[in-house]
Structure formats: structure tokens, C-alpha cells
Amino acid sequence: MSIGATLTRATLGKDLRLEWRSKDAINSMLFFALLVVVIFSFSFDPTAEESRRIAGGLVWVAFLFAAVVALNQTWARELRNQVLDAYRVSPAPANSLFLAKTIGNFIFVAVLEMLMTPVFIVFYNLRAIGPAYQLVVVALLGTWALVVNGTFFAAISFRTRSREIMLPLLLFPISIPSLLAMVQATSSILTGEFSAKFWIVLLAAYDVVFTMASLFLFELVLNAE
Amino acid sequence: MKRAFPILAILTAVLLSYGLYQALVVAPTERTMGDVQRIFYYHVPSAWTAGVLFFVNFLASITYLIWRNNKADALAVASAEVGVVFCTVVLVTGPIWAKPVWGIWWTWDLRLTLTLVLWLIYVSYLLLRRFSTSGQTPVIAAVLAIFGTLDIPLVYFSIWFFRTQHPQPVIGGGGSIDPRMLHAFLVNLIAFTCFGALVCWSRYRLEVVRRDVEETQALESLLEPRSAR
């Protein structure tokens, strides 16, 4: 196994173990997403037919907001004891750190989605009319789209004042096409009115473009101190 | 190079006043839309100028990342700021025209949404520059500018899926246009391009001078610690 892969696995294992013991990120994300669900249902009062139409947007907005909570903690952990500085002076490839963080966040958000989906189904009486298996594809691609840019922008935003606020300000404008694709794909699968193919292709393109860009530029951001 | 600045300033002033005359007096009133159509002579040139400035920002950011040239970074700041101003002009003049013609202020159509998203991306770029505490602000800002540019085609295709309500470009298309209208439009297009270049240039010079002053002050306080106190 190459050094990069070993490093990715070590960092990822460390992050997962830390999260498993503290459960900080997942607990705050879960509660946050639950709050979004409850507050949305109060503000829309959705009936079954109506809810199917807006559910796509609702689900992803809740996940997006909740994901920011986890993404903000990504790098804060490495500031203690100058871990990040140590990383910078070591000959370790920067991209393996980035990949480890991204995969870690992907796992956190995916766990959140798995736990929250039943809640959504219960609260909004959801039932997919279109091909439901496509929802899994949309969820995987969509989560990666959120997380890859989120992890990257978290590394940028923690170099600013008021870093917790800066992350959504950077992440949301760039994420608009992916969010639109996730919402439209989910809605068209739930209502069964349109095909979600175009949106899935767009999401895949978004993932490829921004994964490449992040891997290409992360070293610059890591060393920009 | 410094002599070119007043020349450009005079050229811009002449072109803008000539363009104003052309747009308000010479160009005929449009048959169905009436006088409100004349906003088109400012709306489209502003959009064009904003687009050019954002492209300049992208080129300057890449230049900075490759050669670490501070002047390129100053140009990136200037073009993004001025581009946001022109983009704001587009977003304001658009609804003024749309309300009497379409009957609505805003619609989530391809071009409108694309302009709005562009505006959002570059405002977040300016915010990042403002809030950054790192000494490497130019690097992370340039990285964000590249991400923003990569996003544009994706935004385009994602919104392309919706119905397009914006009028299709008349010039180059099948539609016919009064030559006086075309003339007024082209004059304003050139005038606005010059205007954008002029404002961007002034902002660029301001930025360079500001950095020089900051550098000198830092040096002076290092050399004479007592007098600085």
C-alpha cells in the first residue's frame, strides 16, 4: 500500500474513532436536522400530495444545513497541539489528508441521512412513485457533492475571522447547481412525473469537476498560513 | 502607461455622452415596449462589462497562483469589485424593464438566475477577502475564484433545464433591428467597456498605492520603533 493510502486510512481511522467516542458531530447534526424538519412542517402545514412535491427540497435543505455543523468541526480538531502545522512540515502528501477528511465527513453525513430518512417518511407520509433505487444514487452523489466542497471550503474558512459563519457563505453559492440537481432529482423520483436522469448526470459531472479541482488546489490552501 | 489613463478617461466621457444622446434621442422608440426598451442600451452593456471583468478576475487569479505576482492579485481585487457593481446594475435595471413588459419583476429564468448566482459567488469572494486573517489571502481568494469559474457552466446547465423566458439575443439572430437602435447599442457597448476598464484601472491603482503605503508604514515602524510610539 502506498504512503498516501496508509495516511488516508490512518487519519480516517483516527477521526472515526474520535467521533465514535464523542459523537459530537453526529448528535448535533441529528438534532439540528430534526429541528429543521419540525420547523418546516409548522411553516408549510403540508398535506400528503403537497408534501411529495416539496419534500425533495426540504430533505436536502435540512441535510445541507446539518452538514455545515459537521463540516465546521473538520479542521478545528487539528488546531489543538498544532497538529496541522506538524502535518504541513511532514513530507506527507496533502491530498491524503484531504481525502481522509472528505471520506470522514461523507460517512458522518451518510449516517445522518440514513437515520433521518425514516423521520422524513413518517412526518411527511412519503412514498416514491418513480424508481426508488435512483434515490440511493442521488443520495450518494449529492452527499459527495456537499462534502467534497464543504471540506475544502472549511479549510479556507478557518483562515478567516468568524470562521463558523464564513463556511456557509462560501459553500452555498458554489453549491447552487448541485443543490438544484439533488432537489429536482429527488422531487422527480418522488412524484414520478419526470425522469431524473439529466439531474443525476449533472450531479456526477459536478462531483468529478470539484473533486479534481479540490485535489489539485488543496495543497495551496493547506500551506496558506 | 500612465499617460494612457487620462486618454482613456476622456475617451470614456466622450463615448458615454455620445451613447446617452444616441440612446435617448436618436434611437427610435420601440413599437410594442415603448420608451422602457431604452434601458436595454445600458442593461446589456453592463452585463457584458461584468462578464468581461469576472473573466479578468479569473485570469488574474490564475496568474497570481502561477507567478505569485502581487500586481495580478491587485487586479483580481479590482476586477471582482467593479464586476460586482456592474452585475448589480444588471440585476437592478432588469426588473425595471421586466415589470412593464413581462408584468413581473423577476422570474427564475436561465439568464436571470445565472446572473444572480454569479453575483452571489463574487460577493462571497469579496467577503472572503474582507474576513480573511491569513497573510495568504491572495492564495485562498484565487482558489475560490477558480472554483467560482468552474461552477459557471454547471450553473448554466442546471438552470438550462427550465423554460427560458428572457428575450433571445436580437443581434445575430433572425430578428430585424432598426440600424439606429443597433448603432446606439454598439456605441454604448463600447462606452461601457471603456467605462468598466477605466473604473477597474482606477481601483487597481488605488489598491497598488494602498499596499505600498501599508508596506512603507510597516517598514517605518520597524526602523524607528520609538517614533512610532
Contacts between the chains, C-beta under 8 A, distances in Angstrom:
chain1	res1	chain2	res2	distance
A	149	B	147	7.7
A	152	B	147	7.9
A	156	B	128	7.1
A	156	B	140	4.9
A	156	B	143	7.0
A	156	B	144	6.6
A	157	B	128	7.9
A	159	B	132	6.0
A	159	B	133	6.4
A	159	B	134	4.0
A	159	B	136	7.4
A	159	B	140	6.1
A	160	B	128	6.7
A	160	B	131	4.2
A	160	B	132	5.0
A	160	B	133	5.9
A	160	B	134	7.7
A	161	B	131	5.1
A	161	B	132	8.0
A	161	B	133	5.5
A	162	B	131	6.5
A	166	B	127	7.5
A	166	B	128	7.1
A	166	B	131	5.8
A	169	B	124	5.4
A	169	B	127	5.7
A	169	B	128	7.9
A	170	B	124	5.4
A	170	B	127	8.0
A	170	B	128	6.3
A	170	B	144	6.7
A	172	B	120	7.9
A	173	B	117	6.6
A	173	B	120	4.0
A	173	B	121	4.6
A	173	B	123	7.8
A	173	B	124	5.0
A	173	B	148	7.9
A	173	B	151	8.0
A	174	B	121	6.6
A	174	B	124	7.9
A	174	B	147	5.8
A	174	B	148	6.7
A	174	B	151	5.2
A	176	B	117	5.3
A	176	B	120	7.5
A	176	B	151	7.8
A	176	B	155	6.2
A	176	B	158	7.6
A	177	B	151	6.6
A	177	B	154	4.1
A	177	B	155	4.8
A	177	B	157	7.5
A	177	B	158	4.0
A	177	B	159	8.0
A	178	B	154	7.6
A	180	B	158	4.7
A	180	B	159	7.3
A	181	B	158	5.8
A	184	B	161	7.5
A	198	B	161	6.3
A	199	B	161	7.9
A	202	B	154	7.1
A	202	B	157	6.1
A	202	B	158	5.8
A	205	B	154	6.8
A	205	B	157	7.9
A	206	B	154	5.4
A	209	B	150	5.6
A	209	B	154	6.8
A	210	B	147	7.3
A	210	B	150	7.0
A	213	B	146	6.8
A	213	B	147	6.2
A	213	B	150	5.6
A	217	B	143	5.0
A	217	B	146	6.8
A	220	B	65	6.9
A	220	B	139	5.6
A	220	B	143	6.1
A	221	B	139	7.3
A	221	B	140	6.0
A	221	B	143	5.8
A	223	B	136	8.0
A	224	B	134	5.9
A	224	B	136	3.5
A	224	B	139	4.3
A	224	B	140	5.4
A	225	B	134	6.2
A	225	B	135	7.5
A	225	B	136	6.5
